[in-house]
C-alpha cells in the first residue's frame, strides 16, 4: 500500500516540477558556496603569503648584512625574534642538515620537525612555497601551522628560511566566512523551495482538478467544472476544458433528444400497424373493410421507409461518408430538370407554379454543385411548401444571378411560420404545428427534410436563409458561389 502511495506521489506532476527545480537550485547554491569558499580561502591565504614574503625579504636583508659584517649575530637573533612576533609565529634559519641556527630561544640548535621535511627539501632545491603542516606539541596537542619556506646561500652553503605561525586564526576566519556564506544560502534555499512548492502546486493543481473532472465526466457527470483561477495558459486550458464539457453536455442532450424523437417516430406507425394487424387477425375488423385498413397500413409503412431513408441520409451527410461530387453545373438547367419531376405533384395539389429564370441573352451562371444533391434540396423545399400551401395557392421559384453568387428563391403563399417556429425549423424531428397544415392529402413529414437541406447546402459551400410571416407565406433563399 505504501509503495502504491509512493509511486502515485512520484508520478505526480507537481512533485516532479518541484523536485526538478529544487534539485537545480540545490546544485546552483552548492556551486555558489564552493565558489565563494574557494575565493575567500584563497584571499586569506594570499594575504598571509604576501605578509610572509615581505618578512622573508627582511630576513634576506639581515642575512646579507651579517655576511657583510654590518650587523652582528646577536643583533640578527634579536631582529629575527622581533620579526617572528610580527607574524605571531616563528622564523627559523635552517642549515643544510636541518638544524635550526637561529629562531626562538627554545628551538635554536634543534632539528626541524619531520613534518616539515618536504618544505625543507624543496627549499634546498632552490624553491619557495607555502602550505599547511600539522605538528604535535610537547604536551601531545595537535597544532596546524601555516608555513612559508625560501632558499638562501650563506657563504656558498645552502640554507632554508622557514616562517610559520599557528593556522587557528586563518581557520577561524575561514570558518566564520563559511558560516556567513552558508547560512544565507540555506535560508535562500528554504525560501526558494517554499516558492517553488507554491508555484508547482499552482501549476499542477488545475491539471489535477481537470484529471478528476475528466474521470467524473467519463462516468457521465456533466455538471463537473474546473475553477478558472488565472488567465495564463493553465487558466486558458481550464476554460477550454469547461467549454468542452458544456459542448459534451449539449451533445448528450441532443443525443437523448434524438433517441427520444426516433423512438417516438418509430413507435407511432408501428403501434398503428400492430393494432390493425391484431384487429384483423381477431376478426374485429370486417373483411369487407380490409382493403381500407391495408391502405392505411401501407401509408404507415411508407412513412417508416421515409423515416429510415432520411435518417440514413442525414447520418451519411453529417459523418462525411457521402462525399459531395461537385462539378460545374449550369444552375438554371439543373433547376428546370428538378422542377420537371415536380410538376405533376404540384398540379395534383392545385398549386400555381411561377418559374422566373435569368434572361437567356446572358451567359448562364455555373456553380460547383452535386446535381443529385441539388435536386434533393429543391425537392425537399418544394414538398415543404406544398404541405403548408392551400389549394389555389401560388408557388414561385426564382433564380437570380449576381456577379459572384447565384440565389435561388422558393416562395409560397402558405400559412407561414411564427418566430418561434423559424428558430427551430433546422432542428431534427421538429415539425411545425400540424393544426395549421392546410393539406391533409400531403404525406406527413419526418421532421428531417429541412435538416437535410441545411447540411446539403452547407456541404456544397452555400448558405440558406428563410423569411416567413403567419398568413402570408414563407420564402427560402439558397445561395451558392458562382464560378468566375
C-alpha positions as CSV (number, residue, x, y, z in Angstrom):
1,X,0.0,0.0,0.0
2,X,2.8,2.4,0.9
3,X,4.6,1.5,-2.4
4,X,1.4,2.4,-4.4
5,X,1.1,5.7,-2.5
6,X,4.8,6.4,-3.1
7,X,4.5,5.5,-6.7
8,X,1.5,7.8,-7.1
9,X,3.3,10.6,-5.4
10,X,6.3,10.1,-7.6
11,X,4.2,10.2,-10.7
12,X,2.6,13.5,-9.6
13,X,3.4,16.3,-12.0
14,X,3.6,19.0,-9.3
15,X,6.1,16.8,-7.3
16,X,8.2,16.3,-10.5
17,X,8.2,20.1,-11.1
18,X,9.0,20.8,-7.5
19,X,11.9,18.3,-7.2
20,X,13.4,19.3,-10.6
21,X,13.5,23.0,-9.8
22,X,14.6,22.2,-6.2
23,X,17.5,20.0,-7.4
24,X,18.5,22.7,-9.9
25,X,18.5,25.3,-7.1
26,X,20.5,23.0,-4.7
27,X,23.1,22.4,-7.4
28,X,23.3,26.2,-8.1
29,X,23.6,27.1,-4.4
30,X,26.2,24.3,-3.8
31,X,28.3,25.7,-6.7
32,X,27.9,29.2,-5.4
33,X,29.0,28.1,-1.9
34,X,32.1,26.3,-3.3
35,X,33.0,29.3,-5.4
36,X,32.8,31.8,-2.5
37,X,34.5,29.4,-0.2
38,X,37.4,29.0,-2.6
39,X,37.5,32.7,-3.3
40,X,37.7,33.8,0.4
41,X,40.0,31.0,1.4
42,X,42.4,31.9,-1.4
43,X,42.0,35.6,-0.4
44,X,43.0,34.8,3.2
45,X,46.0,32.7,2.2
46,X,47.0,35.2,-0.4
47,X,47.1,37.9,2.3
48,X,49.2,35.8,4.6
49,X,51.6,34.7,1.8
50,X,52.2,38.3,0.9
51,X,53.0,39.1,4.6
52,X,55.4,36.2,4.9
53,X,57.1,37.1,1.6
54,X,57.8,40.6,3.0
55,X,59.2,39.1,6.1
56,X,61.5,36.8,4.0
57,X,62.8,39.8,2.2
58,X,63.6,41.4,5.5
59,X,65.3,38.2,6.8
60,X,67.3,38.1,3.5
61,X,68.5,41.7,4.0
62,X,69.5,40.8,7.6
63,X,71.5,37.8,6.4
64,X,73.2,39.9,3.7
65,X,74.1,42.4,6.4
66,X,75.6,39.6,8.5
67,X,77.7,38.4,5.6
68,X,78.9,42.0,5.0
69,X,79.7,42.3,8.7
70,X,77.3,45.2,9.1
71,X,75.4,43.7,12.0
72,X,76.4,41.0,14.5
73,X,74.9,37.6,15.1
74,X,73.4,38.9,18.3
75,X,71.6,41.7,16.5
76,X,70.4,39.1,13.9
77,X,68.9,36.9,16.6
78,X,67.2,39.9,18.2
79,X,65.8,41.2,14.9
80,X,64.6,37.7,13.8
81,X,62.6,37.3,17.1
82,X,61.0,40.7,16.5
83,X,60.0,39.6,13.0
84,X,58.6,36.3,14.5
85,X,56.5,38.3,16.9
86,X,55.2,40.4,14.0
87,X,53.7,37.4,12.3
88,X,52.6,35.9,15.7
89,X,54.8,32.8,14.9
90,X,58.4,31.8,14.4
91,X,61.2,32.4,11.9
92,X,63.8,29.6,11.6
93,X,67.1,29.9,9.8
94,X,67.9,26.2,9.0
95,X,71.2,24.9,7.7
96,X,71.6,22.2,5.1
97,X,71.5,19.5,7.7
98,X,68.1,20.6,9.1
99,X,69.4,22.2,12.2
100,X,67.8,25.5,13.4
101,X,70.6,28.1,13.5
102,X,68.5,31.0,14.6
103,X,65.0,31.3,15.8
104,X,63.1,31.3,19.1
105,X,65.2,30.6,22.2
106,X,63.6,27.1,22.7
107,X,64.2,26.0,19.1
108,X,67.8,27.0,18.4
109,X,70.1,24.0,17.9
110,X,67.3,21.6,17.4
111,X,66.3,19.8,14.3
112,X,63.2,20.8,12.4
113,X,60.2,18.5,12.8
114,X,59.9,15.7,10.4
115,X,56.6,17.0,9.2
116,X,58.5,19.9,7.6
117,X,61.0,17.7,5.7
118,X,59.1,18.2,2.5
119,X,59.3,22.0,2.7
120,X,62.9,21.8,3.8
121,X,64.0,19.6,0.9
122,X,62.1,21.8,-1.5
123,X,63.9,24.9,-0.1
124,X,67.3,23.2,-0.5
125,X,66.5,22.7,-4.2
126,X,66.1,26.5,-4.6
127,X,62.3,26.6,-4.4
128,X,60.0,28.7,-2.3
129,X,56.4,27.9,-1.3
130,X,53.8,27.7,1.4
131,X,51.4,25.1,2.8
132,X,49.7,23.7,5.9
133,X,51.6,21.4,8.3
134,X,50.3,19.5,11.3
135,X,52.7,19.4,14.2
136,X,52.5,17.8,17.6
137,X,53.3,19.9,20.7
138,X,55.3,18.6,23.6
139,X,52.0,18.3,25.5
140,X,50.8,16.0,22.8
141,X,48.4,18.5,21.3
142,X,47.9,18.7,17.5
143,X,48.7,22.1,16.0
144,X,48.1,23.2,12.4
145,X,50.6,25.7,11.2
146,X,50.9,27.7,8.1
147,X,54.4,27.6,6.7
148,X,56.4,29.5,4.1
149,X,59.9,28.4,3.0
150,X,62.5,30.2,0.9
151,X,66.1,29.2,-0.1
152,X,69.3,31.2,0.8
153,X,73.1,30.9,0.3
154,X,75.3,31.6,3.3
155,X,79.0,31.5,2.4
156,X,78.2,29.2,-0.5
157,X,76.3,26.9,1.8
158,X,72.6,26.3,1.1
159,X,70.1,27.0,3.9
160,X,66.4,27.5,4.2
161,X,64.3,30.2,5.8
162,X,61.1,28.7,7.4
163,X,58.5,31.0,8.6
164,X,55.4,29.6,10.3
165,X,52.6,30.6,12.6
166,X,49.5,28.8,14.0
167,X,46.8,28.5,11.5
168,X,44.0,28.7,14.0
169,X,43.3,32.4,13.2
170,X,43.1,31.5,9.5
171,X,40.9,28.5,10.2
172,X,38.6,30.6,12.4
173,X,38.4,33.3,9.8
174,X,37.6,30.8,7.1
175,X,35.1,29.0,9.3
176,X,33.4,32.3,10.0
177,X,33.3,33.2,6.3
178,X,31.9,29.8,5.5
179,X,29.2,30.2,8.1
180,X,28.4,33.7,6.8
181,X,28.1,32.2,3.3
182,X,26.3,29.0,4.2
183,X,23.6,30.4,6.5
184,X,22.2,33.0,3.9
185,X,22.4,30.3,1.2
186,X,20.4,27.9,3.4
187,X,17.8,30.5,4.2
188,X,17.6,31.4,0.5
189,X,17.3,27.7,-0.5
190,X,14.4,27.3,2.0
191,X,12.7,30.4,0.7
192,X,13.2,29.3,-2.9
193,X,11.9,25.8,-2.0
194,X,8.8,27.3,-0.5
195,X,8.2,29.5,-3.5
196,X,8.8,26.6,-5.9
197,X,6.4,24.5,-3.9
198,X,3.7,27.1,-4.2
199,X,4.4,27.6,-7.9
200,X,4.4,23.9,-8.7
201,X,1.1,23.4,-6.8
202,X,-0.4,26.3,-8.6
203,X,0.7,24.9,-12.0
204,X,-0.3,21.3,-11.3
205,X,-3.4,22.0,-9.2
206,X,-5.7,22.8,-12.1
207,X,-4.3,19.8,-14.0
208,X,-5.2,17.5,-11.1
209,X,-8.6,19.1,-10.9
210,X,-9.0,18.5,-14.7
211,X,-7.9,14.9,-14.2
212,X,-10.6,14.4,-11.5
213,X,-13.2,16.2,-13.6
214,X,-12.3,14.1,-16.6
215,X,-12.8,10.9,-14.6
216,X,-16.2,12.2,-13.4
217,X,-17.1,13.2,-16.9
218,X,-16.2,9.6,-18.1
219,X,-18.7,8.3,-15.5
220,X,-21.5,10.5,-17.0
221,X,-21.4,13.5,-14.6
222,X,-21.7,16.5,-17.0
223,X,-22.1,19.0,-14.1
224,X,-18.4,18.9,-13.2
225,X,-16.4,22.1,-13.9
226,X,-12.9,23.2,-13.2
227,X,-12.4,26.6,-11.5
228,X,-10.6,29.1,-13.6
229,X,-8.2,30.9,-11.2
230,X,-5.9,32.6,-13.7
231,X,-5.7,34.0,-17.2
232,X,-2.4,32.3,-18.2
233,X,-2.0,29.1,-20.3
234,X,-3.2,26.9,-17.4
235,X,-6.3,29.1,-16.9
236,X,-7.0,29.0,-20.6
237,X,-6.7,25.2,-20.6
238,X,-9.2,25.1,-17.7
239,X,-11.6,27.4,-19.6
240,X,-11.2,25.2,-22.7
241,X,-11.9,22.1,-20.6
242,X,-15.1,23.7,-19.2
243,X,-16.2,24.7,-22.7
244,X,-15.6,21.1,-23.9
245,X,-17.8,19.8,-21.0
246,X,-20.5,22.2,-21.9
247,X,-20.4,21.1,-25.5
248,X,-20.4,17.4,-24.5
249,X,-23.4,18.1,-22.2
250,X,-25.2,19.8,-25.1
251,X,-24.3,17.0,-27.4
252,X,-25.5,14.5,-24.8
253,X,-28.8,16.3,-24.5
254,X,-29.1,16.4,-28.3
255,X,-28.4,12.7,-28.5
256,X,-31.0,11.9,-25.9
257,X,-33.5,14.1,-27.7
258,X,-32.6,12.4,-30.9
259,X,-33.1,9.0,-29.5
260,X,-36.4,10.1,-27.9
261,X,-37.6,11.5,-31.2
262,X,-36.6,8.5,-33.2
263,X,-38.3,6.2,-30.7
264,X,-41.5,8.3,-30.9
265,X,-41.4,8.5,-34.7
266,X,-40.9,4.7,-35.0
267,X,-43.4,3.8,-32.2
268,X,-46.4,5.6,-33.8
269,X,-46.5,3.8,-37.1
270,X,-45.5,0.5,-35.6
271,X,-48.3,0.8,-33.0
272,X,-50.8,1.6,-35.7
273,X,-49.6,-1.3,-37.9
274,X,-49.8,-3.8,-34.9
275,X,-53.2,-2.6,-33.9
276,X,-54.7,-3.1,-37.3
277,X,-53.0,-6.5,-37.8
278,X,-54.2,-7.7,-34.4
279,X,-57.7,-6.4,-35.1
280,X,-57.8,-8.2,-38.5
281,X,-56.5,-11.4,-37.0
282,X,-59.1,-11.3,-34.2
283,X,-61.8,-10.6,-36.8
284,X,-62.7,-7.3,-35.1
285,X,-62.4,-5.5,-38.4
286,X,-64.9,-6.9,-41.0
287,X,-63.3,-8.5,-44.1
288,X,-65.0,-6.0,-46.4
289,X,-63.0,-3.2,-44.8
290,X,-59.7,-5.0,-45.0
291,X,-58.7,-3.0,-48.2
292,X,-59.3,0.3,-46.4
293,X,-57.2,-0.6,-43.4
294,X,-54.5,-2.2,-45.6
295,X,-54.2,1.1,-47.4
296,X,-53.6,2.8,-44.0
297,X,-51.0,0.2,-43.2
298,X,-49.3,0.8,-46.5
299,X,-49.1,4.6,-45.7
300,X,-47.6,3.8,-42.3
301,X,-45.0,1.5,-43.9
302,X,-44.2,4.2,-46.4
303,X,-43.8,6.6,-43.6
304,X,-41.4,4.3,-41.9
305,X,-39.4,3.9,-45.1
306,X,-39.2,7.7,-45.5
307,X,-38.0,8.0,-41.9
308,X,-35.3,5.3,-42.2
309,X,-34.2,6.7,-45.6
310,X,-33.9,10.3,-44.1
311,X,-32.1,9.0,-41.0
312,X,-29.5,7.1,-43.1
313,X,-29.2,10.1,-45.5
314,X,-28.6,12.5,-42.6
315,X,-26.1,10.2,-40.9
316,X,-24.1,9.9,-44.1
317,X,-24.0,13.6,-44.7
318,X,-23.1,14.5,-41.1
319,X,-20.4,11.8,-40.9
320,X,-18.9,12.7,-44.2
321,X,-19.5,9.2,-45.6
322,X,-21.3,10.7,-48.6
323,X,-18.7,12.8,-50.3
324,X,-20.1,15.5,-52.5
325,X,-19.2,15.0,-56.1
326,X,-19.0,18.7,-57.1
327,X,-18.7,19.8,-60.7
328,X,-19.5,22.9,-62.7
329,X,-23.3,22.9,-63.2
330,X,-25.5,25.4,-65.0
331,X,-27.8,26.1,-62.2
332,X,-30.8,27.2,-64.4
333,X,-30.7,23.9,-66.3
334,X,-30.4,21.9,-63.1
335,X,-33.3,23.7,-61.6
336,X,-35.5,23.1,-64.6
337,X,-34.7,19.4,-64.6
338,X,-35.6,19.2,-60.9
339,X,-38.9,21.0,-61.4
340,X,-39.8,18.9,-64.4
341,X,-40.2,15.9,-61.9
342,X,-42.3,18.0,-59.5
343,X,-44.8,19.5,-62.0
344,X,-47.2,16.5,-61.5
345,X,-47.4,16.6,-57.7
346,X,-47.7,20.4,-57.9
347,X,-50.6,20.2,-60.4
348,X,-52.3,17.4,-58.3
349,X,-52.2,19.7,-55.3
350,X,-53.8,22.5,-57.5
351,X,-50.9,24.9,-56.9
352,X,-49.9,27.5,-59.4
353,X,-46.2,27.4,-60.2
354,X,-44.3,30.5,-61.4
355,X,-40.8,30.0,-62.6
356,X,-38.6,33.0,-63.0
357,X,-35.2,32.5,-64.7
358,X,-32.5,34.9,-65.8
359,X,-32.6,36.3,-69.3
360,X,-31.4,33.8,-71.9
361,X,-29.3,36.5,-73.5
362,X,-26.9,36.5,-70.6
363,X,-24.2,33.9,-70.2
364,X,-25.6,31.1,-67.9
365,X,-24.1,31.0,-64.4
366,X,-22.1,27.9,-63.5
367,X,-22.0,26.8,-59.9
368,X,-19.9,23.9,-58.3
369,X,-22.7,21.5,-57.3
370,X,-23.5,17.9,-56.9
371,X,-26.6,17.6,-59.3
372,X,-28.2,14.8,-57.3
373,X,-27.9,16.6,-54.0
374,X,-29.1,19.9,-55.5
375,X,-32.2,18.1,-56.9
376,X,-32.8,16.7,-53.3
377,X,-32.6,20.3,-51.9
378,X,-35.2,21.5,-54.5
379,X,-37.5,18.5,-53.8
380,X,-37.4,18.9,-50.1
381,X,-38.1,22.6,-50.2
382,X,-40.9,22.2,-52.7
383,X,-42.6,19.4,-50.8
384,X,-42.3,21.5,-47.6
385,X,-44.1,24.4,-49.4
386,X,-46.8,22.1,-50.7
387,X,-47.5,20.8,-47.3
388,X,-48.4,24.3,-45.9
389,X,-49.9,25.9,-49.0
390,X,-53.7,25.5,-49.5
391,X,-55.3,24.6,-52.9
392,X,-55.3,27.6,-55.2
393,X,-52.1,28.9,-53.7
394,X,-49.0,30.1,-55.6
395,X,-45.5,28.7,-55.6
396,X,-42.8,30.9,-57.0
397,X,-39.4,29.7,-57.9
398,X,-36.9,32.4,-59.0
399,X,-33.3,32.3,-59.9
400,X,-31.1,35.4,-59.7
401,X,-27.5,35.6,-60.9
402,X,-25.2,38.1,-59.3
403,X,-21.6,38.8,-60.1
404,X,-20.2,36.3,-57.6
405,X,-23.2,34.4,-56.3
406,X,-26.4,32.7,-57.6
407,X,-29.6,33.0,-55.5
408,X,-32.5,30.5,-55.6
409,X,-35.8,31.8,-54.1
410,X,-38.7,29.5,-53.3
411,X,-41.8,31.4,-52.1
412,X,-45.2,30.1,-51.2
413,X,-48.5,31.6,-50.2
414,X,-49.0,29.2,-47.4
415,X,-49.8,29.6,-43.7
416,X,-46.4,30.9,-42.8
417,X,-44.5,30.4,-39.5
418,X,-44.1,32.2,-36.2
419,X,-40.7,33.5,-35.0
420,X,-40.5,30.6,-32.5
421,X,-41.0,28.1,-35.4
422,X,-38.5,29.9,-37.6
423,X,-35.9,29.5,-34.8
424,X,-36.3,25.7,-34.8
425,X,-37.0,24.7,-38.4
426,X,-33.5,23.3,-38.8
427,X,-33.7,21.0,-35.8
428,X,-34.0,17.3,-36.3
429,X,-37.6,15.9,-36.0
430,X,-39.0,19.4,-35.5
431,X,-42.4,19.8,-37.1
432,X,-44.5,22.9,-37.4
433,X,-47.9,22.9,-35.8
434,X,-49.8,20.2,-37.7
435,X,-53.1,22.0,-36.9
436,X,-52.1,24.8,-39.3
437,X,-51.2,22.5,-42.1
438,X,-53.7,23.1,-44.9
439,X,-53.1,19.9,-46.8
440,X,-54.4,16.7,-45.4
441,X,-53.6,14.9,-48.7
442,X,-49.9,15.5,-48.4
443,X,-48.0,12.8,-46.6
444,X,-46.8,13.6,-43.1
445,X,-43.2,14.6,-43.0
446,X,-40.5,13.1,-40.8
447,X,-39.1,16.4,-39.5
448,X,-35.8,15.7,-41.1
449,X,-36.3,17.3,-44.6
450,X,-35.1,20.8,-43.7
451,X,-32.3,19.5,-41.5
452,X,-31.0,17.5,-44.5
453,X,-31.4,20.6,-46.7
454,X,-29.3,22.7,-44.3
455,X,-26.5,20.1,-44.3
456,X,-26.6,19.7,-48.1
457,X,-26.4,23.4,-48.7
458,X,-23.5,23.8,-46.2
459,X,-21.7,20.8,-47.7
460,X,-21.7,22.4,-51.1
461,X,-20.4,25.7,-49.7
462,X,-23.7,27.5,-49.8
463,X,-26.0,29.3,-47.4
464,X,-29.7,29.2,-46.8
465,X,-32.0,31.7,-45.2
466,X,-35.7,31.8,-44.5
467,X,-38.3,34.5,-44.0
468,X,-41.9,33.9,-43.1
469,X,-45.0,35.6,-41.7
470,X,-48.1,33.9,-40.4
471,X,-50.8,34.1,-43.0
472,X,-48.6,35.5,-45.8
473,X,-46.3,32.5,-46.6
474,X,-42.7,31.6,-46.5
475,X,-39.6,32.3,-48.6
476,X,-36.4,30.2,-48.7
477,X,-33.3,31.8,-50.2
478,X,-30.4,29.4,-51.2
479,X,-27.1,31.0,-52.2
480,X,-24.2,29.3,-53.9
481,X,-20.9,30.8,-55.0
482,X,-20.6,31.4,-58.7
483,X,-17.7,30.1,-60.8
484,X,-15.8,33.1,-62.2
